[in-house]
Amino acid sequence: MPHKRTGRPPGRPKGAVSVKRKMAHEIIAALEKELGRPCHPLEGLLRIATDETQPVELRANCYRDALPYCAPRLQQQAIEITGANEGPLALATLDLTTLLADPKATEVLLQAAMLMAEHSAPSLEADRRGVFSQPRLLEAGEDSD
């Protein structure tokens, strides 16, 4: 015959509602009463998350729970870099100590670096028009223009 345990079982009893869940239910019930209509769970999460009177931990949990419904999850991709004909990657090195020893060569290198930076940096005018400040994901088959 198996031994029976006596006394209070460890943990929360079955069916008991946690304090955080009870608080969330109260907030959503108050929101539904205020709106006069049922509240969508995502709408409730976002309202709780933006309510500065709520505890920071509760707000952070609401943001975390709502995130998968507001933004797509990015896929991880493995990228392999190989050289010619799937062989090893060849690296070229350049010893700059002899060039930097000569002040004239150093000035030429600095000017070349500045020209390269100007050429590759986006223009401020394009950013003022909002070309670079509004990132967006491209759909499959869509060109980046």
SETOR-33390 format. One record per residue (C-alpha): residue number from 1; x, y, z; chain. Coordinates in nm, 2 decimals. Example, Ala and Ser with C-alpha at 12.3 -4.5 7.8 and 13.67 -1.06 7.14 Angstrom:
<resi 1 east 1.23 north -0.45 up 0.78 chain A>
<resi 2 east 1.37 north -0.11 up 0.71 chain A>
END
This chain:
<resi 1 east 0.00 north 0.00 up 0.00 chain A>
<resi 2 east 0.15 north 0.34 up -0.11 chain A>
<resi 3 east 0.23 north 0.60 up 0.16 chain A>
<resi 4 east -0.02 north 0.89 up 0.15 chain A>
<resi 5 east 0.11 north 1.25 up 0.19 chain A>
<resi 6 east -0.04 north 1.46 up 0.46 chain A>
<resi 7 east -0.05 north 1.83 up 0.51 chain A>
<resi 8 east -0.06 north 2.11 up 0.27 chain A>
<resi 9 east 0.06 north 2.03 up -0.08 chain A>
<resi 10 east 0.34 north 2.26 up -0.22 chain A>
<resi 11 east 0.26 north 2.53 up -0.47 chain A>
<resi 12 east -0.05 north 2.71 up -0.56 chain A>
<resi 13 east -0.38 north 2.52 up -0.55 chain A>
<resi 14 east -0.54 north 2.41 up -0.87 chain A>
<resi 15 east -0.76 north 2.68 up -1.03 chain A>
<resi 16 east -0.61 north 2.96 up -0.82 chain A>
<resi 17 east -0.55 north 3.29 up -1.01 chain A>
<resi 18 east -0.22 north 3.46 up -0.98 chain A>
<resi 19 east -0.20 north 3.82 up -0.85 chain A>
<resi 20 east -0.07 north 3.95 up -1.19 chain A>
<resi 21 east -0.34 north 3.77 up -1.38 chain A>
<resi 22 east -0.61 north 3.90 up -1.14 chain A>
<resi 23 east -0.47 north 4.25 up -1.19 chain A>
<resi 24 east -0.48 north 4.22 up -1.57 chain A>
<resi 25 east -0.84 north 4.09 up -1.56 chain A>
<resi 26 east -0.95 north 4.38 up -1.34 chain A>
<resi 27 east -0.78 north 4.63 up -1.58 chain A>
<resi 28 east -0.94 north 4.48 up -1.89 chain A>
<resi 29 east -1.28 north 4.46 up -1.72 chain A>
<resi 30 east -1.25 north 4.84 up -1.63 chain A>
<resi 31 east -1.15 north 4.91 up -1.99 chain A>
<resi 32 east -1.45 north 4.72 up -2.13 chain A>
<resi 33 east -1.68 north 4.91 up -1.90 chain A>
<resi 34 east -1.52 north 5.24 up -2.01 chain A>
<resi 35 east -1.55 north 5.16 up -2.38 chain A>
<resi 36 east -1.89 north 5.00 up -2.35 chain A>
<resi 37 east -1.78 north 4.71 up -2.57 chain A>
<resi 38 east -1.57 north 4.39 up -2.55 chain A>
<resi 39 east -1.20 north 4.46 up -2.57 chain A>
<resi 40 east -0.97 north 4.26 up -2.81 chain A>
<resi 41 east -0.70 north 4.09 up -2.60 chain A>
<resi 42 east -0.42 north 4.25 up -2.80 chain A>
<resi 43 east -0.58 north 4.60 up -2.76 chain A>
<resi 44 east -0.60 north 4.53 up -2.38 chain A>
<resi 45 east -0.23 north 4.43 up -2.37 chain A>
<resi 46 east -0.12 north 4.74 up -2.55 chain A>
<resi 47 east -0.34 north 4.97 up -2.34 chain A>
<resi 48 east -0.19 north 4.81 up -2.02 chain A>
<resi 49 east 0.16 north 4.84 up -2.16 chain A>
<resi 50 east 0.11 north 5.22 up -2.23 chain A>
<resi 51 east -0.06 north 5.29 up -1.90 chain A>
<resi 52 east 0.21 north 5.46 up -1.69 chain A>
<resi 53 east 0.02 north 5.40 up -1.37 chain A>
<resi 54 east 0.08 north 5.03 up -1.40 chain A>
<resi 55 east 0.39 north 4.86 up -1.25 chain A>
<resi 56 east 0.69 north 4.85 up -1.49 chain A>
<resi 57 east 0.72 north 4.47 up -1.47 chain A>
<resi 58 east 0.36 north 4.43 up -1.58 chain A>
<resi 59 east 0.40 north 4.68 up -1.86 chain A>
<resi 60 east 0.72 north 4.51 up -1.98 chain A>
<resi 61 east 0.55 north 4.17 up -1.98 chain A>
<resi 62 east 0.26 north 4.32 up -2.19 chain A>
<resi 63 east 0.50 north 4.45 up -2.45 chain A>
<resi 64 east 0.68 north 4.12 up -2.46 chain A>
<resi 65 east 0.35 north 3.93 up -2.51 chain A>
<resi 66 east 0.22 north 4.17 up -2.77 chain A>
<resi 67 east 0.54 north 4.19 up -2.98 chain A>
<resi 68 east 0.49 north 3.87 up -3.19 chain A>
<resi 69 east 0.15 north 4.01 up -3.31 chain A>
<resi 70 east 0.29 north 4.35 up -3.40 chain A>
<resi 71 east 0.62 north 4.26 up -3.58 chain A>
<resi 72 east 0.73 north 3.95 up -3.78 chain A>
<resi 73 east 1.00 north 3.73 up -3.63 chain A>
<resi 74 east 1.32 north 3.76 up -3.83 chain A>
<resi 75 east 1.47 north 3.43 up -3.95 chain A>
<resi 76 east 1.82 north 3.34 up -3.87 chain A>
<resi 77 east 2.03 north 3.26 up -4.18 chain A>
<resi 78 east 2.38 north 3.10 up -4.19 chain A>
<resi 79 east 2.61 north 3.27 up -4.44 chain A>
<resi 80 east 2.92 north 3.09 up -4.57 chain A>
<resi 81 east 3.19 north 3.29 up -4.74 chain A>
<resi 82 east 3.42 north 3.10 up -4.97 chain A>
<resi 83 east 3.68 north 3.20 up -5.22 chain A>
<resi 84 east 3.70 north 3.11 up -5.59 chain A>
<resi 85 east 3.56 north 2.77 up -5.69 chain A>
<resi 86 east 3.43 north 2.71 up -5.33 chain A>
<resi 87 east 3.79 north 2.71 up -5.21 chain A>
<resi 88 east 3.94 north 2.90 up -4.91 chain A>
<resi 89 east 3.91 north 3.28 up -4.89 chain A>
<resi 90 east 4.23 north 3.46 up -4.99 chain A>
<resi 91 east 4.32 north 3.77 up -4.79 chain A>
<resi 92 east 4.54 north 4.05 up -4.90 chain A>
<resi 93 east 4.75 north 4.24 up -4.65 chain A>
<resi 94 east 4.92 north 4.58 up -4.68 chain A>
<resi 95 east 5.20 north 4.70 up -4.45 chain A>
<resi 96 east 5.11 north 5.07 up -4.39 chain A>
<resi 97 east 5.41 north 5.14 up -4.16 chain A>
<resi 98 east 5.63 north 5.25 up -4.45 chain A>
<resi 99 east 5.36 north 5.47 up -4.60 chain A>
<resi 100 east 5.27 north 5.63 up -4.26 chain A>
<resi 101 east 5.64 north 5.71 up -4.20 chain A>
<resi 102 east 5.63 north 5.95 up -4.50 chain A>
<resi 103 east 5.42 north 6.27 up -4.42 chain A>
<resi 104 east 5.34 north 6.32 up -4.79 chain A>
<resi 105 east 5.21 north 5.96 up -4.83 chain A>
<resi 106 east 5.01 north 6.00 up -4.51 chain A>
<resi 107 east 4.84 north 6.31 up -4.64 chain A>
<resi 108 east 4.75 north 6.13 up -4.97 chain A>
<resi 109 east 4.61 north 5.83 up -4.77 chain A>
<resi 110 east 4.40 north 6.07 up -4.56 chain A>
<resi 111 east 4.26 north 6.25 up -4.87 chain A>
<resi 112 east 4.18 north 5.91 up -5.03 chain A>
<resi 113 east 3.99 north 5.80 up -4.72 chain A>
<resi 114 east 3.79 north 6.12 up -4.71 chain A>
<resi 115 east 3.70 north 6.09 up -5.07 chain A>
<resi 116 east 3.59 north 5.72 up -5.02 chain A>
<resi 117 east 3.38 north 5.83 up -4.71 chain A>
<resi 118 east 3.21 north 6.11 up -4.90 chain A>
<resi 119 east 3.13 north 5.88 up -5.19 chain A>
<resi 120 east 2.98 north 5.60 up -4.98 chain A>
<resi 121 east 2.79 north 5.81 up -4.73 chain A>
<resi 122 east 2.42 north 5.89 up -4.81 chain A>
<resi 123 east 2.35 north 6.26 up -4.87 chain A>
<resi 124 east 2.18 north 6.47 up -4.60 chain A>
<resi 125 east 1.93 north 6.60 up -4.85 chain A>
<resi 126 east 1.81 north 6.24 up -4.91 chain A>
<resi 127 east 1.77 north 6.19 up -4.54 chain A>
<resi 128 east 1.57 north 6.52 up -4.50 chain A>
<resi 129 east 1.33 north 6.38 up -4.76 chain A>
<resi 130 east 1.28 north 6.07 up -4.55 chain A>
<resi 131 east 1.45 north 5.83 up -4.79 chain A>
<resi 132 east 1.67 north 5.67 up -4.53 chain A>
<resi 133 east 1.47 north 5.75 up -4.21 chain A>
<resi 134 east 1.17 north 5.52 up -4.30 chain A>
<resi 135 east 1.30 north 5.16 up -4.32 chain A>
<resi 136 east 1.07 north 4.90 up -4.45 chain A>
<resi 137 east 1.08 north 4.53 up -4.53 chain A>
<resi 138 east 1.07 north 4.42 up -4.89 chain A>
<resi 139 east 0.81 north 4.17 up -5.00 chain A>
<resi 140 east 0.93 north 3.86 up -5.19 chain A>
<resi 141 east 1.01 north 3.95 up -5.55 chain A>
<resi 142 east 1.00 north 4.33 up -5.48 chain A>
<resi 143 east 1.29 north 4.54 up -5.61 chain A>
<resi 144 east 1.47 north 4.77 up -5.37 chain A>
<resi 145 east 1.48 north 5.05 up -5.63 chain A>
END
